[in-house]
Amino acid sequence: MRLLRSTDLALRILMRLAVTGSANPTTRRVAEDMDVAYTHAAKVVAELQHLGLVDARRGRGGGLALTERGRAASVGSVVRTFEGDGDVVDCEGPTPCPLNTGCRLRGALRRAQEAFYATLDPITVSDIVADPTGPLLLGISRGPQAD
């Protein structure tokens, strides 16, 4: 299974915002840092904002910030939202599979997909950025460390 580019970018944006502290990068800055088109990043940020995971403010002092809901968001939930509910394979597409009536592959892949999501469900955004061994993650400093 391979994640959509938008899913991957959504997770990376959430992670980036989780470690930036009080610095609120702009969507343009995040797009540049992640080497993606601004328009693609803007669409993902808009969806994250719609979900209540990111706060986006315009103007001086604006930028992106992770909300408390975003910190506590389940990685499985974020992936489900961006990936959608579709099957891993399309048995009913424009050219339906001739084996469709007796095939068990679709059900097996659906169970595997659900197991994938179930593994990600208990993991939060805060969990995936926790770094007990050092102050750096994603090349971004968390600021001074308490002793």
BADREN-985941 format. One line per field, with one value per residue (C-alpha): residue number from 0; residue in one letter; chain; x, y, z. Coordinates in Angstrom, 3 decimals. Example, Ala and Ser with C-alpha at 12.3 -4.5 7.8 and 13.67 -1.06 7.14 Angstrom:
# residues 2
pos <- 0/1
code <- A/S
unit <- A/A
east <- 12.300/13.670
north <- -4.500/-1.060
up <- 7.800/7.140
END
This chain:
# residues 147
pos <- 0/1/2/3/4/5/6/7/8/9/10/11/12/13/14/15/16/17/18/19/20/21/22/23/24/25/26/27/28/29/30/31/32/33/34/35/36/37/38/39/40/41/42/43/44/45/46/47/48/49/50/51/52/53/54/55/56/57/58/59/60/61/62/63/64/65/66/67/68/69/70/71/72/73/74/75/76/77/78/79/80/81/82/83/84/85/86/87/88/89/90/91/92/93/94/95/96/97/98/99/100/101/102/103/104/105/106/107/108/109/110/111/112/113/114/115/116/117/118/119/120/121/122/123/124/125/126/127/128/129/130/131/132/133/134/135/136/137/138/139/140/141/142/143/144/145/146
code <- M/R/L/L/R/S/T/D/L/A/L/R/I/L/M/R/L/A/V/T/G/S/A/N/P/T/T/R/R/V/A/E/D/M/D/V/A/Y/T/H/A/A/K/V/V/A/E/L/Q/H/L/G/L/V/D/A/R/R/G/R/G/G/G/L/A/L/T/E/R/G/R/A/A/S/V/G/S/V/V/R/T/F/E/G/D/G/D/V/V/D/C/E/G/P/T/P/C/P/L/N/T/G/C/R/L/R/G/A/L/R/R/A/Q/E/A/F/Y/A/T/L/D/P/I/T/V/S/D/I/V/A/D/P/T/G/P/L/L/L/G/I/S/R/G/P/Q/A/D
unit <- A/A/A/A/A/A/A/A/A/A/A/A/A/A/A/A/A/A/A/A/A/A/A/A/A/A/A/A/A/A/A/A/A/A/A/A/A/A/A/A/A/A/A/A/A/A/A/A/A/A/A/A/A/A/A/A/A/A/A/A/A/A/A/A/A/A/A/A/A/A/A/A/A/A/A/A/A/A/A/A/A/A/A/A/A/A/A/A/A/A/A/A/A/A/A/A/A/A/A/A/A/A/A/A/A/A/A/A/A/A/A/A/A/A/A/A/A/A/A/A/A/A/A/A/A/A/A/A/A/A/A/A/A/A/A/A/A/A/A/A/A/A/A/A/A/A/A
east <- 0.000/1.280/-0.042/-1.283/1.039/-1.552/-1.697/2.082/2.216/-0.557/1.346/4.601/2.932/1.406/4.795/6.554/4.077/4.305/8.016/8.131/6.986/5.942/7.376/4.437/5.684/3.619/2.167/4.652/7.564/6.335/5.941/9.484/10.942/9.190/9.948/6.327/4.224/2.662/-0.787/-0.567/0.531/-2.233/-4.905/-3.597/-3.381/-6.963/-8.168/-6.193/-7.709/-11.198/-10.606/-9.610/-6.070/-4.300/-4.922/-3.971/-3.777/-3.019/-1.007/1.713/2.218/0.203/1.181/0.343/-0.019/-0.997/-4.126/-4.519/-6.889/-4.095/-1.588/-4.006/-5.179/-4.937/-2.547/-4.990/-7.809/-5.713/-4.675/-8.275/-9.493/-6.948/-6.973/-10.744/-12.784/-11.955/-10.739/-7.066/-8.059/-10.853/-12.705/-15.722/-13.856/-14.342/-13.229/-14.653/-12.493/-13.748/-12.838/-14.949/-17.697/-15.395/-12.480/-11.460/-8.617/-10.766/-11.879/-8.338/-7.014/-9.832/-8.923/-5.250/-6.182/-8.239/-5.356/-3.073/-5.441/-5.987/-2.218/-2.125/-5.281/-3.708/-0.733/-1.132/0.685/2.445/3.606/5.282/7.348/8.365/12.147/13.448/17.074/17.732/16.513/16.296/13.627/13.197/16.177/14.191/15.351/12.855/14.620/16.502/16.242/15.553/18.107
north <- 0.000/3.442/6.689/9.464/12.466/14.595/12.139/12.085/15.883/16.257/14.085/15.936/19.328/18.204/16.904/20.091/22.265/20.042/20.797/24.478/25.775/29.421/30.006/29.971/29.230/30.286/27.826/29.092/28.437/24.931/24.219/25.425/23.446/20.280/20.920/20.733/23.074/25.893/25.126/21.499/22.541/25.157/22.544/20.215/23.054/24.076/20.525/20.351/23.685/22.452/19.410/21.715/20.339/23.490/27.173/29.376/33.154/35.741/38.904/40.136/37.715/35.111/31.682/28.112/26.614/23.170/23.156/21.047/18.889/18.520/17.396/14.765/13.673/9.996/9.277/6.588/9.118/11.586/8.866/7.625/11.165/11.872/8.394/8.031/4.871/3.257/-0.275/-0.977/-2.512/-1.475/-4.622/-2.760/-0.142/0.715/-2.819/-5.054/-7.971/-11.211/-13.089/-10.811/-13.304/-15.926/-13.781/-13.484/-11.031/-7.938/-9.069/-10.024/-6.636/-4.844/-6.690/-5.825/-2.174/-2.108/-3.716/-0.979/1.725/-0.062/-0.033/3.739/4.598/4.718/6.799/10.576/13.399/14.147/10.531/10.626/13.701/12.643/12.337/11.356/11.116/14.609/18.129/17.881/16.437/17.055/19.425/21.905/22.907/22.690/25.459/25.273/21.988/21.916/20.054
up <- 0.000/-0.846/0.624/-1.608/-1.866/-0.074/2.853/3.153/2.995/5.593/8.058/7.393/7.845/11.150/12.289/11.221/13.100/16.185/16.542/15.564/18.943/18.809/15.309/12.909/9.389/6.404/3.947/1.375/3.747/4.531/0.797/0.133/3.033/1.864/-1.808/-2.962/-5.049/-3.049/-4.509/-3.344/0.153/0.290/-0.513/2.187/4.731/3.863/4.574/7.829/8.843/7.925/10.169/13.043/13.198/12.014/12.626/9.659/10.058/7.419/7.693/9.979/12.841/10.979/9.793/10.612/14.059/15.247/17.390/20.517/18.505/15.946/18.587/19.843/16.379/15.581/12.717/11.563/11.423/9.413/6.975/6.595/5.927/3.213/1.659/1.585/2.016/-1.315/-1.740/-2.373/-5.711/-8.064/-9.042/-10.426/-12.502/-16.176/-17.059/-14.296/-13.274/-14.860/-11.658/-9.477/-8.633/-7.092/-5.966/-2.322/-2.935/-2.446/1.029/2.038/0.931/2.778/5.985/5.492/4.920/8.121/10.045/8.684/9.939/13.254/13.821/13.242/15.239/18.730/17.527/17.855/16.099/19.385/19.540/16.136/16.978/20.470/20.547/23.973/22.798/21.479/20.791/17.005/14.779/11.086/11.249/13.329/16.781/19.615/21.474/24.783/26.600/30.320/32.448
END
